[in-house]
């Protein structure tokens, strides 16, 4: 079930939600439970997952950022002193 969660979640987003959510919800996050088709929108990924887990505590969710290729990017800046 979980092994293909990313593929199923992305397929559900592309086929069912992309046209419905973009561009009005661009930048928001959506937690998708692809087996049931339920999804939860919020301004942050954490809030989307909290809402999803509150309704479906045993669910597994695919997290996407509406209008973006990935939900988040890792990066940062650091400098060394001394």
RASUL-V561315 format. One record per helix or strand. SS is the DSSP state (alpha for helix, beta for strand). FROM is the first residue (numbers start at 1). TO is the last residue. If there is no record, write none. Layout:
ss from to
SS FROM TO
SS FROM TO
This chain:
ss from to
alpha 2 21
beta 29 33
beta 38 42
alpha 45 55
beta 62 65
